[in-house]
Amino acid sequence: MKKRDLRKEREQLRRDENKRFILRAAEKIFAQKGFSLATMDEIAEEAQFSKATIYQYFKSKREIFFEIIYKFFEEVHQKIKNVQLKKTSAEEKLRELIFYIGSYYHKKKNIARIIIMEKSLMKKLLHVNSKEQTATSSPHPPIPDFFMVKLNDIFQVMCEIIEEGVKTGEFRKVDVLDASSILGAMIRGFYFRGPLRNKEYSIEESTDLLHSFFLNGIKKVRHA
């Protein structure tokens, strides 16, 4: 039986912890200044590491930025996948999906600020295929392919929940891709509405509002 290399394990734990410190520090700096204005010097100062140490873990500011956002989307995907696997109705799964995304946006306020400050970059992340990325002369970094994979994973779960509801007769027959795109746009638009945010809602209130509007719309039902 091969003997465990405890020294190597301790070193890996130390590196993992240092990396988490750097990401937390960078998240704070990006939330305050945005991607374009933030510097590696500021991230190093916030993390209380030398800039040389930062470069041992990340090649660039771009790499740090994308890892922060990727981890955000990765955790959202894992959670909504768990929601999808529950033995509940498609309508209840849809409500839980909306509730979780809303509560996670609230929990990750720094990430929310980054997304608001970097609207053009996040628009590319959420709407543009990786083959349509802008030239490297753009002030924002090009979007890596692994982002598109993770965003497609999240979108696929939304599609599958809506498709399930159509098959069980809970939802009317709709184009699942269109419906999922609209739901995603509603959630993002509601939680990142910027200066239009003149009324605050609890997570429960937000969930009920979005769930109701997506399922029922605003058209008055006329009874015969």
C-alpha positions as CSV (number, residue, x, y, z in Angstrom):
1,M,0.0,0.0,0.0
2,K,1.4,3.4,-1.0
3,K,2.2,5.7,1.8
4,R,0.3,9.0,1.8
5,D,2.4,12.1,1.2
6,L,1.2,14.3,4.1
7,R,3.6,17.1,3.3
8,K,2.2,17.3,-0.2
9,E,-1.3,17.3,1.1
10,R,-0.6,20.1,3.6
11,E,1.0,22.1,0.8
12,Q,-2.1,21.7,-1.4
13,L,-4.4,22.8,1.5
14,R,-2.2,25.9,2.0
15,R,-2.4,26.8,-1.7
16,D,-6.1,26.2,-1.8
17,E,-6.6,28.5,1.2
18,N,-4.3,31.2,-0.3
19,K,-6.3,31.0,-3.5
20,R,-9.6,31.5,-1.7
21,F,-8.1,34.6,0.1
22,I,-7.0,36.0,-3.3
23,L,-10.4,35.4,-4.8
24,R,-12.3,37.0,-1.9
25,A,-10.0,40.1,-2.0
26,A,-10.4,40.4,-5.8
27,E,-14.1,40.1,-5.5
28,K,-14.2,43.0,-3.2
29,I,-11.9,45.2,-5.4
30,F,-13.9,44.3,-8.6
31,A,-17.1,45.2,-6.8
32,Q,-15.7,48.6,-5.8
33,K,-14.0,49.6,-9.0
34,G,-15.1,47.2,-11.8
35,F,-12.9,45.0,-13.9
36,S,-11.4,47.8,-16.1
37,L,-10.2,50.0,-13.2
38,A,-9.1,47.4,-10.7
39,T,-5.4,46.6,-10.6
40,M,-3.3,43.6,-9.5
41,D,-1.6,45.9,-7.0
42,E,-4.9,46.6,-5.3
43,I,-5.9,43.0,-5.2
44,A,-2.5,42.1,-3.7
45,E,-2.8,44.8,-1.1
46,E,-6.4,43.7,-0.1
47,A,-5.3,40.0,0.1
48,Q,-2.1,41.1,2.0
49,F,0.1,39.2,-0.4
50,S,2.9,40.4,-2.6
51,K,2.0,40.8,-6.3
52,A,4.5,38.2,-7.1
53,T,2.6,35.8,-4.9
54,I,-0.6,36.6,-6.6
55,Y,1.0,35.7,-10.0
56,Q,1.9,32.3,-8.6
57,Y,-1.8,31.5,-8.5
58,F,-3.2,33.5,-11.4
59,K,-1.6,34.6,-14.6
60,S,-3.7,37.8,-15.0
61,K,-6.5,40.0,-13.6
62,R,-8.6,38.5,-16.4
63,E,-8.1,34.9,-15.0
64,I,-9.1,36.0,-11.5
65,F,-12.2,37.8,-12.8
66,F,-13.4,34.9,-14.7
67,E,-12.8,32.4,-11.9
68,I,-14.9,34.5,-9.6
69,I,-17.8,34.7,-12.0
70,Y,-17.4,31.0,-13.1
71,K,-17.6,29.8,-9.5
72,F,-20.8,31.9,-9.1
73,F,-22.5,30.2,-12.1
74,E,-21.1,26.8,-11.1
75,E,-22.8,27.0,-7.7
76,V,-26.1,28.2,-9.2
77,H,-26.0,25.2,-11.6
78,Q,-25.4,22.7,-8.9
79,K,-28.3,24.0,-6.8
80,I,-30.9,24.2,-9.5
81,K,-29.9,20.7,-10.7
82,N,-30.7,19.5,-7.2
83,V,-34.1,21.3,-7.5
84,Q,-34.8,19.6,-10.8
85,L,-34.2,16.2,-9.3
86,K,-36.8,16.7,-6.5
87,K,-40.0,14.6,-6.5
88,T,-42.3,17.7,-6.8
89,S,-44.4,19.3,-9.5
90,A,-42.7,21.3,-12.4
91,E,-44.5,24.4,-11.1
92,E,-43.0,24.0,-7.6
93,K,-39.5,23.3,-9.2
94,L,-39.9,26.5,-11.2
95,R,-40.7,28.5,-8.1
96,E,-37.8,26.9,-6.2
97,L,-35.5,27.8,-9.1
98,I,-36.5,31.4,-9.0
99,F,-36.3,31.5,-5.2
100,Y,-32.8,30.1,-5.2
101,I,-31.4,32.3,-7.9
102,G,-32.9,35.4,-6.1
103,S,-31.5,34.3,-2.7
104,Y,-28.1,33.6,-4.1
105,Y,-27.9,37.0,-5.9
106,H,-28.8,38.5,-2.5
107,K,-26.2,36.4,-0.7
108,K,-23.5,37.3,-3.2
109,K,-24.0,41.1,-3.2
110,N,-20.4,41.6,-4.3
111,I,-20.9,39.5,-7.4
112,A,-24.1,41.4,-8.1
113,R,-22.2,44.7,-7.9
114,I,-19.6,43.3,-10.3
115,I,-22.4,42.2,-12.8
116,I,-24.0,45.6,-12.6
117,M,-20.8,47.5,-13.1
118,E,-19.6,45.3,-15.9
119,K,-22.9,45.3,-17.9
120,S,-21.3,45.1,-21.4
121,L,-19.1,42.2,-20.3
122,M,-21.9,40.3,-18.6
123,K,-24.2,40.9,-21.6
124,K,-21.6,39.1,-23.7
125,L,-21.4,36.3,-21.1
126,L,-25.1,35.8,-21.0
127,H,-26.1,36.4,-24.6
128,V,-23.2,35.9,-27.0
129,N,-21.9,32.7,-28.4
130,S,-18.1,32.2,-27.9
131,K,-17.6,32.2,-31.6
132,E,-18.9,35.8,-31.7
133,Q,-16.5,37.3,-29.2
134,T,-15.3,40.7,-29.9
135,A,-11.7,41.5,-30.9
136,T,-8.9,41.5,-28.3
137,S,-8.8,45.3,-28.7
138,S,-12.0,45.4,-26.5
139,P,-11.4,46.8,-23.0
140,H,-13.0,43.6,-21.7
141,P,-11.3,40.2,-21.9
142,P,-12.6,37.7,-24.4
143,I,-15.0,35.1,-23.0
144,P,-13.5,31.6,-22.5
145,D,-15.3,28.6,-23.9
146,F,-15.8,27.0,-20.5
147,F,-18.1,29.8,-19.6
148,M,-20.4,29.0,-22.4
149,V,-20.5,25.4,-21.3
150,K,-21.5,26.3,-17.7
151,L,-24.1,28.9,-18.9
152,N,-25.5,26.3,-21.3
153,D,-25.7,23.8,-18.4
154,I,-27.8,26.3,-16.4
155,F,-30.0,27.1,-19.4
156,Q,-30.5,23.3,-20.0
157,V,-31.9,22.7,-16.5
158,M,-34.4,25.6,-17.0
159,C,-35.4,24.1,-20.3
160,E,-35.9,20.6,-18.8
161,I,-38.1,21.9,-15.9
162,I,-40.3,23.8,-18.4
163,E,-40.4,20.8,-20.7
164,E,-41.4,18.6,-17.8
165,G,-44.3,20.9,-17.0
166,V,-45.5,20.8,-20.7
167,K,-45.4,17.0,-20.7
168,T,-47.3,16.7,-17.5
169,G,-49.9,19.2,-18.6
170,E,-49.1,21.8,-15.9
171,F,-47.9,24.3,-18.6
172,R,-49.4,24.9,-22.0
173,K,-47.5,23.9,-25.0
174,V,-44.7,26.4,-25.6
175,D,-41.4,26.7,-27.4
176,V,-39.2,25.5,-24.5
177,L,-36.1,27.4,-25.6
178,D,-38.0,30.7,-26.0
179,A,-39.7,30.2,-22.6
180,S,-36.4,29.5,-20.9
181,S,-34.8,32.6,-22.5
182,I,-37.7,34.8,-21.3
183,L,-37.5,33.4,-17.8
184,G,-33.8,34.0,-17.6
185,A,-34.2,37.6,-18.9
186,M,-37.0,38.3,-16.4
187,I,-34.9,37.1,-13.4
188,R,-31.8,39.0,-14.5
189,G,-33.8,42.1,-15.3
190,F,-35.6,42.1,-12.0
191,Y,-32.5,41.6,-9.8
192,F,-30.2,43.9,-11.7
193,R,-32.5,46.8,-12.6
194,G,-30.0,49.4,-11.2
195,P,-31.4,52.9,-10.8
196,L,-35.0,51.6,-11.4
197,R,-34.7,49.8,-8.0
198,N,-37.0,52.2,-6.1
199,K,-38.9,49.5,-4.3
200,E,-37.4,46.7,-2.2
201,Y,-38.8,43.2,-2.0
202,S,-38.0,40.3,0.2
203,I,-36.8,37.1,-1.5
204,E,-40.3,35.5,-1.0
205,E,-42.0,38.5,-2.5
206,S,-39.6,38.6,-5.4
207,T,-40.1,34.9,-6.0
208,D,-43.9,35.2,-5.9
209,L,-43.9,38.1,-8.3
210,L,-41.6,36.6,-10.9
211,H,-43.3,33.2,-10.6
212,S,-46.8,34.6,-11.0
213,F,-45.9,36.9,-14.0
214,F,-44.0,34.1,-15.8
215,L,-46.8,31.6,-15.4
216,N,-49.8,33.9,-15.8
217,G,-48.7,37.1,-17.5
218,I,-50.9,40.2,-17.1
219,K,-53.7,39.5,-19.5
220,K,-57.0,39.4,-17.8
221,V,-58.8,36.1,-18.1
222,R,-62.4,36.6,-19.4
223,H,-64.8,34.0,-18.3
224,A,-67.7,33.0,-20.5
